[in-house]
Amino acid sequence: MAKRINEELPIKDILKNFITQNKLETGIDKVDVKDAWQKMMGNGVVSYTEAVELKNNTLYVKLTSSVLREELSYGKEKIIKMINDEMGKELIKYLVLR
């Protein structure tokens, strides 16, 4: 039987407990990482972004510009750190630009 949740808990904590108990973190992380990519990279990069997908600890980003892909490849570690900082956890270890 589920433990009764105290009525004085903030909704944020209640939702966090629900997500944890139902093992939904992975799906939430996949959505959040797409939002983080858009926020961190800005409209210029986002306009050339075709897909952002998180699989395990690897972020796959499909870009429509080979020039941009080459340019971003020089800053992979910085991009990984920025997105992990935005997510508040070490979620991404590898970045694959396609």
TORKOL-4160 file (C-alpha; in steps of 0.2 Angstrom, whole numbers, padded with zeros to 4 digits, m for minus):
98
<pt num="1" X="0000" Y="0000" Z="0000"/>
<pt num="2" X="0007" Y="0017" Z="m0005"/>
<pt num="3" X="0012" Y="0029" Z="0009"/>
<pt num="4" X="0000" Y="0043" Z="0012"/>
<pt num="5" X="0007" Y="0060" Z="0006"/>
<pt num="6" X="0007" Y="0074" Z="0018"/>
<pt num="7" X="m0005" Y="0088" Z="0012"/>
<pt num="8" X="0008" Y="0101" Z="0016"/>
<pt num="9" X="0021" Y="0095" Z="0003"/>
<pt num="10" X="0023" Y="0106" Z="m0011"/>
<pt num="11" X="0017" Y="0100" Z="m0028"/>
<pt num="12" X="0035" Y="0099" Z="m0034"/>
<pt num="13" X="0039" Y="0086" Z="m0021"/>
<pt num="14" X="0024" Y="0076" Z="m0025"/>
<pt num="15" X="0027" Y="0076" Z="m0043"/>
<pt num="16" X="0045" Y="0071" Z="m0040"/>
<pt num="17" X="0040" Y="0057" Z="m0029"/>
<pt num="18" X="0027" Y="0051" Z="m0042"/>
<pt num="19" X="0040" Y="0052" Z="m0056"/>
<pt num="20" X="0053" Y="0042" Z="m0046"/>
<pt num="21" X="0041" Y="0029" Z="m0040"/>
<pt num="22" X="0035" Y="0026" Z="m0057"/>
<pt num="23" X="0052" Y="0026" Z="m0065"/>
<pt num="24" X="0048" Y="0040" Z="m0077"/>
<pt num="25" X="0065" Y="0049" Z="m0075"/>
<pt num="26" X="0072" Y="0043" Z="m0092"/>
<pt num="27" X="0057" Y="0050" Z="m0102"/>
<pt num="28" X="0057" Y="0066" Z="m0093"/>
<pt num="29" X="0076" Y="0068" Z="m0096"/>
<pt num="30" X="0073" Y="0065" Z="m0114"/>
<pt num="31" X="0061" Y="0080" Z="m0115"/>
<pt num="32" X="0071" Y="0091" Z="m0104"/>
<pt num="33" X="0087" Y="0088" Z="m0113"/>
<pt num="34" X="0079" Y="0094" Z="m0129"/>
<pt num="35" X="0073" Y="0110" Z="m0120"/>
<pt num="36" X="0091" Y="0112" Z="m0113"/>
<pt num="37" X="0098" Y="0111" Z="m0131"/>
<pt num="38" X="0086" Y="0124" Z="m0137"/>
<pt num="39" X="0089" Y="0136" Z="m0123"/>
<pt num="40" X="0108" Y="0134" Z="m0122"/>
<pt num="41" X="0112" Y="0134" Z="m0141"/>
<pt num="42" X="0100" Y="0148" Z="m0146"/>
<pt num="43" X="0090" Y="0151" Z="m0162"/>
<pt num="44" X="0104" Y="0151" Z="m0174"/>
<pt num="45" X="0109" Y="0133" Z="m0170"/>
<pt num="46" X="0092" Y="0127" Z="m0166"/>
<pt num="47" X="0086" Y="0133" Z="m0184"/>
<pt num="48" X="0099" Y="0120" Z="m0191"/>
<pt num="49" X="0094" Y="0106" Z="m0178"/>
<pt num="50" X="0084" Y="0092" Z="m0186"/>
<pt num="51" X="0083" Y="0081" Z="m0171"/>
<pt num="52" X="0090" Y="0079" Z="m0153"/>
<pt num="53" X="0089" Y="0062" Z="m0145"/>
<pt num="54" X="0096" Y="0055" Z="m0129"/>
<pt num="55" X="0100" Y="0037" Z="m0128"/>
<pt num="56" X="0108" Y="0031" Z="m0112"/>
<pt num="57" X="0122" Y="0044" Z="m0108"/>
<pt num="58" X="0124" Y="0049" Z="m0126"/>
<pt num="59" X="0116" Y="0064" Z="m0134"/>
<pt num="60" X="0113" Y="0063" Z="m0153"/>
<pt num="61" X="0110" Y="0079" Z="m0163"/>
<pt num="62" X="0106" Y="0079" Z="m0181"/>
<pt num="63" X="0111" Y="0095" Z="m0190"/>
<pt num="64" X="0106" Y="0101" Z="m0207"/>
<pt num="65" X="0123" Y="0111" Z="m0209"/>
<pt num="66" X="0139" Y="0102" Z="m0211"/>
<pt num="67" X="0148" Y="0118" Z="m0208"/>
<pt num="68" X="0139" Y="0121" Z="m0191"/>
<pt num="69" X="0142" Y="0102" Z="m0187"/>
<pt num="70" X="0161" Y="0105" Z="m0190"/>
<pt num="71" X="0161" Y="0121" Z="m0179"/>
<pt num="72" X="0151" Y="0113" Z="m0165"/>
<pt num="73" X="0163" Y="0098" Z="m0165"/>
<pt num="74" X="0177" Y="0108" Z="m0158"/>
<pt num="75" X="0167" Y="0112" Z="m0142"/>
<pt num="76" X="0159" Y="0096" Z="m0138"/>
<pt num="77" X="0166" Y="0095" Z="m0120"/>
<pt num="78" X="0159" Y="0113" Z="m0117"/>
<pt num="79" X="0142" Y="0109" Z="m0124"/>
<pt num="80" X="0141" Y="0093" Z="m0114"/>
<pt num="81" X="0146" Y="0103" Z="m0098"/>
<pt num="82" X="0133" Y="0117" Z="m0102"/>
<pt num="83" X="0119" Y="0105" Z="m0104"/>
<pt num="84" X="0123" Y="0094" Z="m0089"/>
<pt num="85" X="0124" Y="0110" Z="m0079"/>
<pt num="86" X="0107" Y="0116" Z="m0086"/>
<pt num="87" X="0100" Y="0098" Z="m0082"/>
<pt num="88" X="0107" Y="0099" Z="m0064"/>
<pt num="89" X="0115" Y="0082" Z="m0066"/>
<pt num="90" X="0128" Y="0072" Z="m0075"/>
<pt num="91" X="0116" Y="0065" Z="m0088"/>
<pt num="92" X="0127" Y="0066" Z="m0104"/>
<pt num="93" X="0144" Y="0059" Z="m0106"/>
<pt num="94" X="0145" Y="0059" Z="m0125"/>
<pt num="95" X="0139" Y="0070" Z="m0139"/>
<pt num="96" X="0137" Y="0064" Z="m0157"/>
<pt num="97" X="0134" Y="0077" Z="m0170"/>
<pt num="98" X="0127" Y="0070" Z="m0187"/>
